Amino acid sequence: MSLRNKFFKEVAELGLPVATEVQAPITEGDIVSLPESAQSYLRFMGVVGRPRDWSFRMGFSGRFKMSRNAAWKACDVWQYDSGLVVSRIFYMRLRFAGLFPVIGRDTYRDGKGRMVGKLFDRFTVIDGSGPEFDIGELVTYLNDIVLLAPSMLLKPAVSWEAADARSFNLALSDHGHTVKARVFIDEQGAPIDFATTDRFCEDAVDRKKLVRTRWTTPMQAYRMVDGRQLPTCGQAVWHPSEGSFPYVEFELDPGKLAFNVRPGE
């Protein structure tokens, strides 16, 4: 089964909720109390005048590496995020030695994060869970909605705080966890970076140990698609004490992106 078909089938089986009504469009009155930099960001992203999103599904291609000195490997990704209940389902396929497929599943559901990697999607090579994964997957969900579905931020579980003219702080709470990040914008309001210390990276000396590490997602460019500003390409970057390094680079395919779709569609 292809990664796409496997992803669609398994997401459809999760029992995630579906919106039954279209909400009223977001107005200037809904954002006027937010920090000015946050208002600039929401206007740039095309939030005002559009109903609140409740889900999105996307696919993209890029490259990924397991550690600083590892070789880059091409990857394919499918992902589904829900705004009705905080949930993130992320599938990635890599090929080792150009031949052996590994399917990775990063998930956040019901307050629990988990990362599983299986060779041939049968033999487990990575299986991580626990508080570090709960927090790390939740803040990654926050990053997703900042970049792709910012109307999902307009709910009581998210708090906003002014930082300066070109940045603002966010905090998201779910199932007893609270994660925080700072969003940086350019002069137009485009989110050009997202920074948090609520992610955990393998220790450079003891690879069995996870350490809280600064994590950022710089975006290089945006394009307008159906009234939405979408990032066209970007990175994910670790910033450990021994020096920063990117480990994900991607290009978004708007043809594989859909909003307000049922799980598995």
C-alpha positions in Angstrom: 0.0 0.0 0.0 1.3 3.5 -0.9 2.1 5.9 2.0 -0.8 8.1 0.8 -3.3 5.3 0.9 -2.0 3.9 4.2 -2.2 7.4 5.8 -5.7 8.1 4.5 -7.0 4.7 5.6 -5.5 4.9 9.1 -6.5 8.5 9.8 -10.1 7.6 8.8 -10.1 4.9 11.4 -9.1 7.1 14.3 -12.6 8.4 15.1 -11.6 12.1 15.0 -14.5 14.6 15.2 -16.0 16.3 12.2 -17.5 19.9 12.2 -21.2 19.9 11.4 -21.7 23.7 11.0 -19.7 26.4 9.2 -18.8 29.1 11.7 -19.3 32.8 11.1 -16.4 34.6 9.4 -13.7 36.1 11.7 -13.9 39.9 12.0 -11.6 42.7 13.0 -13.4 42.7 16.3 -12.2 39.2 17.0 -8.6 40.2 16.8 -8.5 43.8 18.0 -7.5 42.8 21.6 -4.4 40.9 20.4 -0.9 42.4 20.3 -0.4 44.6 17.2 2.3 42.2 15.8 -0.2 39.3 16.1 -2.9 41.4 14.3 -0.5 42.1 11.5 0.3 38.4 11.2 -3.4 37.3 11.1 -4.3 39.9 8.5 -1.4 38.9 6.3 -2.4 35.2 6.6 -5.9 36.0 5.3 -7.8 35.1 8.5 -10.1 38.1 8.7 -13.3 37.6 6.7 -12.9 33.8 6.5 -14.6 31.2 8.8 -12.5 29.5 11.4 -10.8 26.3 10.1 -11.4 23.1 11.9 -8.9 20.8 10.1 -6.3 20.5 7.4 -4.6 17.8 5.5 -1.4 18.2 3.5 1.3 16.3 1.7 4.8 17.4 0.9 8.2 16.3 -0.2 11.6 17.2 1.1 14.7 15.8 2.8 15.5 14.7 6.3 18.5 13.6 8.3 18.6 11.8 11.6 21.4 13.8 13.2 24.0 16.5 12.6 26.4 14.3 10.7 23.9 12.0 9.0 23.4 12.0 5.3 20.3 13.8 3.9 17.6 11.4 2.7 14.6 12.2 0.5 11.3 12.0 2.3 7.6 12.0 1.6 5.1 13.3 4.2 1.3 13.2 4.8 -0.3 15.0 7.7 -3.7 15.7 9.3 -4.3 18.2 12.0 -7.6 18.7 13.9 -8.7 21.9 15.5 -11.8 20.4 17.1 -9.7 18.3 19.4 -6.0 19.0 19.5 -4.7 16.2 17.3 -1.8 15.8 14.9 -1.2 12.7 12.7 2.1 12.9 10.7 3.5 10.1 8.5 6.9 10.2 6.8 8.6 7.7 4.5 12.4 7.5 4.2 14.6 5.0 2.3 17.8 3.8 3.8 20.6 2.9 1.4 18.1 3.9 -1.3 16.3 0.6 -0.9 14.8 0.0 2.6 11.7 2.0 3.4 11.1 3.2 7.0 7.7 4.6 7.9 7.7 7.1 10.7 4.5 8.1 12.6 4.5 11.2 14.8 1.2 11.6 16.6 -0.5 13.7 19.3 -3.9 12.6 20.5 -5.7 12.8 23.8 -2.7 14.6 25.4 -0.2 11.9 24.4 2.6 12.2 22.0 4.4 9.3 20.3 7.0 8.7 17.7 7.3 5.3 16.0 9.5 4.2 13.1 9.2 0.8 11.4 11.4 -0.8 8.8 9.2 -2.0 5.9 6.4 -0.8 8.3 6.8 -4.0 10.1 10.0 -4.0 12.3 10.1 -1.3 15.0 13.4 0.7 15.1 12.1 3.7 17.1 9.3 3.9 19.6 9.3 7.0 21.8 6.6 8.2 24.3 6.4 9.9 27.6 6.4 13.5 28.9 9.0 14.8 26.4 7.0 13.5 23.5 3.7 14.8 24.9 5.2 18.3 25.1 7.2 18.1 21.9 4.4 16.9 19.7 2.0 19.5 21.2 4.4 22.4 20.4 4.9 21.0 16.9 1.1 21.1 16.5 1.2 24.7 17.5 3.9 25.3 14.9 1.7 23.7 12.2 -1.3 25.9 12.9 0.8 29.1 13.1 2.1 28.4 9.6 -1.0 26.9 7.9 -4.2 27.4 9.9 -3.9 30.4 12.1 -7.6 30.8 12.7 -7.3 27.6 14.9 -5.3 29.8 17.3 -8.4 31.9 18.1 -9.7 29.9 21.0 -9.5 30.0 24.8 -6.8 27.3 25.0 -4.3 29.7 23.3 -3.0 32.9 25.0 -1.2 35.7 23.2 1.4 38.1 24.6 3.2 41.1 23.1 6.9 40.8 22.6 7.9 43.6 20.2 6.9 45.1 16.8 8.1 42.1 14.9 7.2 39.2 17.3 4.7 37.9 19.7 4.4 35.0 22.2 1.9 32.1 22.2 1.0 29.5 24.8 -1.2 26.5 24.1 -2.7 24.3 26.8 -4.2 20.9 26.3 -4.7 17.9 28.7 -2.7 19.5 31.4 0.2 20.4 29.2 1.2 24.0 28.3 3.7 24.8 25.6 5.1 28.2 24.6 6.7 29.7 21.5 7.7 33.0 19.9 6.6 33.9 16.4 8.7 36.3 14.3 7.1 38.3 11.5 8.5 40.5 8.7 7.3 44.0 7.8 4.2 42.6 6.0 3.2 40.3 8.9 4.5 37.1 7.3 5.6 34.5 9.9 9.3 34.0 9.1 10.3 32.0 12.1 8.9 30.1 15.1 11.1 29.4 18.2 10.5 27.2 21.2 12.4 25.4 23.9 9.5 22.9 24.4 11.1 20.2 22.2 13.7 17.6 23.2 16.6 16.4 21.1 19.0 13.5 21.5 22.0 14.3 23.7 25.2 14.5 21.6 27.0 12.2 24.0 24.3 9.9 25.4 21.9 9.2 22.5 19.5 7.5 24.9 19.0 10.8 26.8 16.6 13.6 25.6 17.5 17.2 26.4 15.3 20.3 26.2 16.6 22.1 23.1 15.8 25.3 21.2 13.9 24.5 18.0 13.0 26.8 15.1 11.3 26.7 11.8 12.5 29.5 9.5 10.3 30.0 6.4 11.9 31.3 3.1 8.9 32.5 1.1 5.0 32.7 0.9 2.5 32.6 -1.9 -1.2 33.4 -2.1 -3.4 30.4 -2.7 -7.2 30.8 -2.7 -7.0 33.8 -0.4 -4.5 32.2 2.0 -0.8 33.0 2.4 1.0 29.7 2.5 4.7 29.0 3.1 6.4 27.6 0.0 9.5 26.2 1.5 11.3 26.1 4.9 13.3 24.2 7.4 13.3 22.8 10.9 16.4 23.5 12.9 17.8 22.2 16.1 20.0 24.6 18.3 21.9 22.4 20.8 24.8 23.9 22.8 27.3 22.4 20.4 25.9 24.3 17.4 22.8 24.6 15.3 21.9 22.4 12.3 18.8 21.9 10.0 17.4 18.4 9.9 14.3 19.0 7.7 13.9 20.9 4.5 10.6 20.9 2.6 8.6 22.4 -0.3 4.9 22.6 0.1 2.7 21.2 -2.7 -0.6 23.3 -2.6 -2.3 20.6 -4.7 -1.9 18.2 -1.7 -3.3 20.7 0.9 -6.9 20.8 1.8 -8.8 22.6 4.7 -11.8 21.6 6.6 -11.8 18.0 5.4 -13.0 14.9 7.2 -10.3 12.5 8.4 -9.2 10.3 5.6 -10.3 12.6 2.8 
